[in-house]
Amino acid sequence: MREPPIDLWPEPEKPRSVFLRPARVNHLLGVPVPRKEVEQLLSAVGFVAAPKDDRLAVQVPGWRPDVTREVDLIEEVARLRGYDTFPDELRPYRPGTVPDAPAEVTLRRIREQLARSGGGLLEVRTLPLGPADQPEAVAIQNPLSAEEGYLRSRLLPGLIRRVEYNWSQGQRDIRLFEVGTVFRAGKGPRPEEELHLAIVLTGARHPAHWTASQERVKLPDMDIWDLKRHFELAAGVAAPSCDVQPATNGSGWIAVEKGGGEPVGRAQPLEADAPRWAGPLFGLEVRITVEPPRVARYQPLPTQPPVVRDLSLVVPGGVTAAAIDALLAREGGTLLERLDVLDEYRGEGLPAGTRGVTWRCTFRDPGDGGAGGARTLTDGEIDALLSRMLNALEEQFGVQRRQATH
């Protein structure tokens, strides 16, 4: 009995064959696959493989119109063999002798240190195009829109747009950073390029925890001091030769080269199209200093115990903690291992216009450059060193040691 056809295709697919070289299979997949295994894998899914010289003539079934090239057959072999059968490292290799460019080394170091900082920063990459935000903006030819008619001269505008997008998606806690190139018109036909680091912060200071709902404690939002912490971190990794100073307009901070000059970074509160429930928005941007590769220096763990002393100081108004920190580090020399600010006090018991700040000083003998020979420090040595540090503070800044009141 003759049945009617199930389907009638206007242009029936003609039988076709694709030649497959076993050597090419091994080359692309990076592992040796026996010729017999290739034939078995392809035959299991309807392909017909016939030997022809040093190749395989593979007849493609009509239901596989996607297979038209040799590489398609090799991809099929990899899929049928199982991607999990391939090792993570396909073949041994010998690393090149050409070192990475200093700029790439610097950018990689910045990304690694920001990721390890514990601040919860996520890296983003925004388009290098935007509206003109400075007189030195570089126009591009045939822009797609007026909003993308110039090369960016700063990273912060693009990050602000990313924050606004996250707000529109209901995200309140946002911490983003970007490392990228900015442009400005130069003296020649080509624009000048600089590497910048930018960070934006908004929302809660730390992630929510289930115990907070039981205690009915509202998570504090990030404030200007969180901005300063991240600015000091950014300046330390992107421009190590800079000092962080209060901005002259009283809003935020700037990073200035230790020898003086124009600011290379700025941190301040930002304005954006924010919903009512959003927290304050802060941002910073620093010009990256590309340094030559650093030589790794290894030293053994300390073998001698440290000597820890706390210094409670009466600090006059206008004297910054950073200035005191730098002077203490200079006078403490190699025996001063670490300086930490413990607390700040303002109130009764202090002269008008002053504040009390306590530093914790950790002393330890480093030995012969970490090669050994470290000794235990005596109380007499530490007392003499502290006396020298206090005298320098009083002479330069008028800072005095705070006396206990009874």
C-alpha positions, 0 to 999 in steps of 0.5 A: 500500500502506497502512503502519501509523503510526510513532507515535501521540501522544495529543495531537497538537501543533497548528500555531501561529504567533508574531509577530516584530517586526524592530525588536524583533530589532534592539533585543534583539540590539543590532545591525541585522539586515535583515528579509530575513536574519531570514526566510532564517535562520528558513526554513533550519531549518524555520520559515515566515515570512510578512510581516504589516504591520510584523511577521512571522508565523512558523509554528513546526514541530512538532518545536520545542515550545520556541519559544513566544514572540517572544524565543525566535525572536530567540534563534534568530536570534542562534544562527543568525547566529553569536554571534561576529558580534556586537561586544564593545561592542554600542553606543556609550555615554556614561558616567554622571556619578554617581561610584561609592559610596566603599564600592564604590571601596574594595572594588574597590581592595582586590581589585585590590591583593590580586590584584596582590600576587603572593601567589596569593590567590583570592577566595571568597564564603561564605554570610553565615549560620552558628552563633553565635560571639559574644554579639552574633550576630544571630539570623534567623527561621525558619533552615533549620538550627541551623548557619545560624541567625545572621548572621555576625559574622566572615569567618574561620569561613566561610573555615575551612570552605572550607579544610576542604572543599578538604582533603577534596578533596585540595587542600593548598596553599590561599590564599583571601580574602574581602571581605564584610559582618559583622553584630552586634546594635546598639542599635536594631532593625536590626543594625550592619554592617561591611565586613571583609577576611579571608585564610587561608593553608596549604600550600607557600610557592610552587608546585612546579617540575620542578627541585625533584624532581630536586634532591629539595628539599622545598618549605617550608610557609608559616609565621608570617612569611608570615602577617605579610607578608600581614597587613601587606599586608591592613592597608595596603590595608584600614586604611591608618591602622593600625600592625601590632603584636605581640599581647599574648598573644604569638600573632600580631599586631594592627592598631591605629589610630595614635592608639590604641584597640581593635584593628581586625584580628588575625592568628594561627594557626588550628585546623581539622579537618585531615588529617595531611598538611595544613600549618599554617593561618593566618588574619587579619581586618581591619575595612575603613576606607571612605575618600573617593575618592583623587585620582590624582597623576601625576609624571614618572620620576626624572631623577637617580640615587639614593644608596644607603646601608646601615645596620647597627644593633644593636637592643636587645630589645623594639624592633621593626623597625616602630618603627625604620622609622617613625623613620627615615622621619620623620627622613629626610624627603622625600629618603628615597625608600625603606627596606628591611630586608636581613638580621637577625643573632643570634649572636657579636659582639653584646651579650647580648639584642640583634640586628643588623638592616641597613636599605638607605636609598635617597635621591633629590631629588623635585624640585618635587613631581614637576614637575621641578627635581630635583638630584643629592644630594651625599655631604655632604648624605647624611652629615649626614642619616644622622647625624641619623637615627642620633642620633634612633635612639640617643636614642629607642630606644638603637639604635647603629650596628654597628661592623665587627670584625676 
